[in-house]
Structures are given as structure tokens and as C-alpha cells.
Amino acid sequence: MRVLVVGSGGREHALVWKLKQSPRVRVVFCAPGNAGIARSARCVPVRPDDTQALCDLVKKEKIDFVLVGPEAPLASGLVNALKPLGAGVLGPTREAAQLESSKVFAKDFMARHKVPTAPYTVYQDPQIALAYLGSSETPYPIVVKADGLAAGKGVIVARDADEARDAVTRIMINREFGEAGDRIVIEECLQGVEASYIVFTDGETILPAVAARDHKAAFDNDSGPNTGGMGAYSTNDILGPELESDVLKRVIRPVISGMKEEGFPFQGILYAGLMLTSRGPQVLEFNVRMGDPEGQVILPRLRSDFAGLCEALCQGRLKEYNAEWDDGAAVCVVLASGGYPGPYLKGKVITGLKMAEEDRRVAIFHAGTRAEGDNFVTEGGRVLGVTATEKDLASAVMVAYEAVNKIHFEGMHHRRDIGAKGLKASMEEPLV
């Protein structure tokens, strides 16, 4: 098979890495890829938002199926353009991608189909939103969300009226996220433990992946601004069989059947960001693609042929595919550039990669890197994802941080508590 992966981050490196393990895959192309991906795939200088160039590439290289990594090309209709070409495409259409590209669409959809989520209100006028925030009846803390795509940074938790007014001003008046802030959702701030639950679906059959837990805040103890994700871990006990069954029944199946009913059949990867509360699982958000960095801990735990899974999904025969998952644990620690998630440093030489990769339990996924002579240098905010797989979470955490300590670049920062909540929870009674 000839496969194209669209994107340039750590998630896309993990997708390429997993596809390359399949004996059925002859060649993997990546558009545009990055310096690390270029070691194992043919990187093509085509941007993910250049729909026509991607269509031309699929035709020229006789691509069998396409995996779309990031959310923006899905939201802009890349799948709609690729499907008539005859290649398989793993990803939803523009219409189905609204589950991620519009917070308003997602919340209204959940309300229509009785999917559990926080109570919410939609605002188009910033002055009306600001007036609500000053009301004595506003139940702080609250969450303010930009309607559109904002690279994972458009969700702000406000502890009081001042923080809430600042969030509305940033999103709707200062236009920090552009047209993504034309509308906002203000919702109750749910309390509990977060989890990421990802499934593969061809629109009929649902194939669950292992659950994961993301760490969005920039700094330890969940402090600082939100980021695209500073690390993740995956173990079997994040949900457990009973809770997983509940999520499938109350969240996943109603979404897949509801999208079909509304004329937008969903095919691809559906990611439910959940809060596990005393009232049961509640949906925080949907993504319509593999998470980043969740993909860097989910894919290493897949024992089955990933290319076979993708092919079965694209051909509408996912019911014939049986996935086998590793029973251990995986941990990913993201190494970020100095200044991230704000303006960050670039061009800093990265050292220690070869030493860190000598451990066969470790996989290093490049995100914001480029080649400069014989060196890799920093190019993005999130630079590397250091993933370790082991028999249990404690061992995986130890191996991951041992590898992290071998890597260096000027300004490098990372969280030191990835997986800590999981280790603590394993010694306590489950929440629900």
C-alpha cells in the first residue's frame, strides 16, 4: 500500500511510525512532515491547507489511503475533496467535522441527542456576555470557549467575574483567535477527573481504542495557561470495563447514530474529551481526529496491524477487524521551547537524541523540529514527545523521564508530573 499522512506534528510522526511497522505498507508520504518524520517517510512540501496540491499528490503518487492528522484541513473540507478521487480517506467530511470545528454545533448536537454535558449558553454579542458575567447568579467557576478552532487554546477557565470578563474580552473584542471568537460558549465548570476516549468508526461499526489522559496546562500541578498538550499517559484503568461501557452507551453510540440521522455520517476517529464526575461521564469536547499527544501513547499500545485497521475503516468493513492492545502502560512527556505557549525560541540545537533512543522502550516523536546540517534544531512550540512503554504506569513514568533527562536544548521546559495523578489514583478508590 501507498499511504499519505497529512500534517507535521508529533501525532503525525506517531502515525507514520505505526504505519511503517506494517508489512503491507510499501511507502509512506507525509505532507509536509518534519525533520524527524523525514527519516522514515517521503516528506513532500505541501501544506495541510493546500487542498488542490494534496489532491494532485494523491493522483500523482497513486495513494491507496490518506490519514488526515490535524483538525483544520478536516474543518475546511479536505475529505470532501479527496473522496471523489477514489483513494480511501480516514477522516470525517467538513459537515461531520463540525463536532470539533464549532463548539456551538457540538453543544447543540449533544442537547438534541441527550449526550451528557455541562449546562451552557451561547453568546454572539460580547456586551450581553459581559452583562451576564456580572450577575450575582453566575455560578463561578465557569468555562469560556471560543466557538471555532483555536489550536487547543480557546478554552479558558474563569474563577471569578474579573477572569471571565478578561476571557470574553480576549476572545470576542481583542479577537485573539480571529473569527473563531465570533461566538462563545459559557458553561458550568465540571469537577472530576478528565479522560480522553477515542474510537475508530466507519459510520456503523465502533472500534474502541485504549483510553488516555492528557495534561493541557503548561506547568506542573495543572497551573499556567492551556496548551495543545504537555504530555499524556494511557493505562487500562483510566476507565475500566464498567465505565467504558457507560461511555459507549451514553456518549459514543448516540453521537454516531445522531450524525447519521442528521445526514452527516461520521467516518474516522472520534475523540471524546470527558470529565468523570459523581454524576457519571460528561463530555467536555469532541475532536474528530487522533489527539496530540494522546496519539503518542495510544498507538504504541496497538499490537495489531494499524494499516489493516485504516484500510478496513476506509472500505466500510471495520466489523471484520479485531484490534489487540497491550495491557501495559505508555507515557509521553512533551519537551517545549522556551516561552511556549507564548512567543517561543527557535533554532536551538537539540542534543542527546541518539542516547535517549538507545532504550528500546522509548520512542521519540518529532513535532517542532527541522534539520540543520547534521543537527536537529527547534522550530515549533512543542518540539518533541518522549514516549515510553512498560508493564505498568510507574515503570513507564520512570523510563520516560530517564530519556527526557538525556535530551537538551536551550530554553527547554517540560512538566515533571505527567502520570502523577494516575499513580495517585491507583492507590485510591475509583471516583465513579
N, C-alpha and C positions, 0 to 999 in steps of 0.2 A: 504493500500500500504506500501511496504518496500522500503525506499529511501536511497541512498548513496550520500553524498556530499563530493567531493574531494577538500581538501585544509585546511588551518589552520589560515586564517586571519579574519579581521573584515567583509569582504564581505561574507565569508563562514558562519560566525556567523549569519549574517543577513538572508542568505538563509535558514539556519536551523530554525531560529526564525520564518520566514514566513511559512515554510512548516509545522511546529508544530501547526500552527493555523488551519490547515485543518482537519476536522473530518474524512477525508478519509485516512489519514496517520496513520498507526499503529506504526511504529518505524522509526527513522532517525538514520543512521550511518554516522559518519564523519571520514575521513581518511586524516591526523591524528587528526585534530581538535586542540583545545587548552583548557585551563583551564575553560574559560567561556562557551565554547560550551559543555563541558562535563556535565554541569548542566542540559542540556535538550536533549542531543543526546548520542548515544553509540560511544565513540571515540575509534578508532582502530589504533594501532601504525604501520600504513603503510604509507610510503612516497608517495607523489603525482607522483614521477618519477619512482616508482616501478610498472611497468605495469603488470608484471606477478602476483604479490601479489594482486593487485587490481582486476584482472580477477578472481583469486581464491576466493577472498572475495565475489564478485558478485555471483559466483556459490554457494558457501557455504551458504550464507545468503539468497539466493533466492530473490535478489534485483529486484524490478519492474522497477525502472529507476534511472539513475545516473546523477547528476548535477556536472559538472566539473568547479570549480571556477577559478583557476589560468591559465595563458597562457602557461606556459612551458609544462605541460603534453599534452595540445592540440597540440602544435607545434611538439611534439615528437611522436604523433600518438596514444594516448590513446584511442580515439574514434574508430579508425580503429581496435584496438584490442578488444574493448568491444562489438561492434555491432554484430559480429557473435555469441555472447553468448545468444542473444535473449532478453536481457534487453533493455529498452529504454535508449537512451543517449542524453542528452541535451548539444550539443556542436558540432562544425564542425570537419571534418576529418583533418588529417595532411595537405593535399593538400589545402583545403579551408582556413585553419588557417594561410596560408602564408600572408593573408591580414594584419595580425599583426606581424608574426614572421620574415617578411622580408620587410623593408621599400622600398627596391628597387622593389620587386614584386608589392607592393601596388601602388607605384607611376607609374610604367609602366602599370599596370592594369587600373588605372584611366586615363592615357593618351589614352589607346586603346578604352576606353568606354566613353570618353569625360565627365568624372566626374570632376567638378571644383576643382582645387588645385593649389598650388603655382608652378611657373616655377622651374625646378630643373636640376641638373647634378649629375651623378653617377661617383664616383672615386674608383678605386681599387689600385692605386699607390699613396702613400702619397706624393711623391715628385711632381707629377703632380698636386695634390690638392693644395699643398703649393705654387706652382708657380702661380696657378690661384688666390690665395688669395692676392698675391702681385700686381695684375694687377690694373691699375687705373680705369678699367671698372667694377670692382667688386662692386655691389650695396649694401653697408652696410647700416643697419644691415642685417646679413644673419643668417640662421639656419644650424647647422651641426648636422647630425643624424647618429648614428651607424645603420647599416643595420639590425642587429639581435636584439634579446631580451636583455634588459639591466635593467630590474626592474624599468622602468619609468625614468631612469637617463641618458639615452643615447642620449638625445636631448639637445643641447647647443646653446643658442642664443649668437651670437658674434656681438658686436657693432662696432668693428674695426678689422684691419688686425692682430694685436697682439693677440686679444682674439680668432680670428678664427684659427690662427696658433697653439695656445695653445690647442684648441679643437681637431684639427686634430692630433696633437702630442699625446695627451692623448688617443684618440680612436685608431689610426692606428699604432703608433710607440711604445708607452708605453703599449699598449694592456690592457687598464684599464677595458674593458668589454670583454676581451678574443676574441674568434672567431666572436663575434657579430660585431667587428670592422674590419673585413676583407674588407668590402666595406663601403663607406659612401655616404650619400645623402647630397648635399649642395643645399639649396633652398632659395628663397626670403622670407624675414620675413614679414608675412602678418600683417596688422594693423586692429584692430577692437575689438570686444568683443567675448570671447570664450564661447562655449556652448557644452554640451555633449548630443547627441541624440541617444537613444537606442531603438532598435526594437527586437521583437521576431519573428522568421520566421521558417516555416517548409520547406522552399525552394520554396514555391508557395505563400502562404498567408503571409502578413506582418501585424503584430500587434504592433503598436507603444506604447512605454511606455511614461511617462511624461519626459520632458527634465530636465536636471540638469546642474549645473555649478561647476566645480572642481577648487580647489586652489592648484596648483602644487608647487609653490615656498615655501621655508622653512619658510620664515619670513613675517611679515606684509608688506603691500604695494607691494606685489609681488617681494620682494627682497630676495637675497640669492640663493643657488643652487636649482635645481629641485629635487623633492621628488616623492614618489609614490602617494602623495596627502595628503594635510594637512587639508582638510575639503571640504564640498560641500553643496549646497542648491538646492532645487527643488521647482519651482513655475510654474503656468500655463503661466505666461507672459514672460518667458525666450525666447520663440519663438513666441507664438501667432499663431492663425489659418492660416493666410496667409503665414507666413514664414515657418511654419511646412509643409504646402502643397508643398511649393517650394523645401524644403529639400527632401521630399519623391520623388518628381518628378525628380529632378536633381541629387540626390545622391543615395538614398536607392534603388529605383527600378532599376536603371541601374546596380548597384552592384549585386543585387540578380539575375537579368536576365543574366548579364555578366558572373557570376560564373557558372551558369547553361550552358550557351553557350560554355564555355571553358572546360566543363567536370568536374567541381568541385562544384556540387550543395551545397549551403550553408544552413545548418540547425543549429539553435541555437540562440544565442544572438549576434547581430551585433551592435557595438558601433561606432558611427561616432563622432570623435573629430572635432569640427567645429570652424572656425573663421567667425564671422558675419561681413562682410566688406561692404563698399559702393558699391562694385561690386556684392553683394549677398553672400550667404554662400559658403565658401571654405573649403575643407577637409584638416585638419592638419594631422590626423592619423586615422587608424581603429584599434579597439580592437575587438576580437572575443569572448568576454565573458563579464559578468557584470563588470562594473567599481568598483574600490575600492579607494575612499569612495562613489562614486555615488550610488552604490547599497544600501548603508545605508540610503539614502534619497529617493530613488525611491521605494523600496519595502515597506516601511511604508505607502506610499500613495496608494498602491494597495488594494482596498476593496474586490476584487474577490478572489476566491479560487486559490491560487498560484499552489498548487499541480495539480489541474484540468488543469490549463494552461500548465504546464510542460508535463502532460500526453498527452494532445491534440497535442502539438507540436511534441513529440516523435512519435506519431502514425500518423502524417501527416494529421490531421484533425483540424488544427488551425482555419479554417474558421468557425467552429461550436462554437468557444469560444468567448464570449463577455466580455471584461475587463471593470471594473468600477474603476475609480480613484477618490481619494479625491481631492476636489477643493482647499484645503488649501495650507500650505507650510511645508516643512521639512528642517531642518538644521543639519548638522553633523560637530562637531569640533573634530579633531584628537588630542589626547594627546600623545606626543612623548617623548622618552627617551633623557636624556642629551647627546649631541653630535650628534644626528641624524640630517642630513642624513650621517654623517661620522661615525667613530667608536663610539659606544654608551655604556652607562652604563647598567648593568644587575643586577638582583637580588634585586631590590629596592622594599620595601613593599608598596603596594597601600592601601590607606585608603580612607574612605568616600563613597565607592560604594553603600552601603545599603542606606545611607541617600539620595544620588542622585537618586537612583532608586525608591524612595517612590513616586515621582511625576509620575503619570500615563501617562503623555505626553512625558516622557523620556524613551528611550531605550538605553542601553549601550552595545555596541558590542566589544567583546574582540578580540584583534589581537595578540600582542606580550605579552602574559601573561602565567604564569604557577602557579600551586598550590604548596604552601609550608606550610604544616601544615594546620592551619585554615585561612591562608592568601593567597591573590593573590600577586605575585611579578612580576616585569618586566622581559621580556625575549627577546623582539624584539625592533626594532627602533620605529615603530608605535605601541603603546601599547593599546590604547582604542579609540573607536569612540563614542562620546556622541551625540546622535540624539534626537532632539525634533520636535514634530509635533504640529502645531497650525493653527489657522484660516487664518493667514497672515504671511508674512516674518518677519516683525518687532517683532511680538509676539513670533515666533519660535526662532529667534535670542536671545531674552531676556531669554526664558526658557532654551535654550541650555547652555548659559553662566552661568546662575544661578546654573545649575547642575555641570558644569565644576568647578566652584568655591568651590564645596563641596569635590572635589577629590584632593588627593595629593600623590606624591611620589618624592623622591629625584631626582633632575635634570629635573623634568617635564617641558616641554615647549609646547606651542601651539600658533597658530595665534589668534589674537584678532579682526580680521576684516573679519571673514567668513560671507558672506552675505552682506557686506557693499556696494559692487558695485551694488547689486540688489536693495538695499534700495535707493541708489542714482539714479539709472536708472528709478525707478518707479515714480520719480518726474520730469523726463526729457522726451523729445520726443524720440521715438524709433530710432535706428541707421539706420535701413533699412525698 
